[in-house]
Amino acid sequence: MESPEIVKTEQSRVACDGGDGALGHPRVFLNMGASGKVDCPYCGRRFELAEGAAAAH
């Protein structure tokens, strides 16, 4: 199944709150790890490292 939204980011640690203010979900902090991508367990939004961005150690 495709992710509902793909967000490119320069950071390997991201926060997701669903984006719709009060209609979103609790803020969660996600680490991409070595894969360079992570899906939010609440809304399914996918975060991916932008091309050329380095993963945090």
C-alpha positions, 0 to 999 in steps of 0.5 A, a space after each residue: 500500500 502506498 503512503 498517503 504522503 511522502 515528505 522529503 527532509 534533511 533530518 533523519 529524526 522527525 516529528 509527526 502530528 498528523 498536520 491537521 491541528 486539532 484533527 491530527 494525532 499525538 506528536 510522535 518522534 521518529 528515527 529513520 535509521 539506516 534505511 533513510 525512511 520511516 512511516 508514521 504509525 498513526 497517519 502513515 505519512 512517509 518521511 524520506 531523507 532528501 537526496 544528498 542529506 546525511 543520516 545522523 549518527 
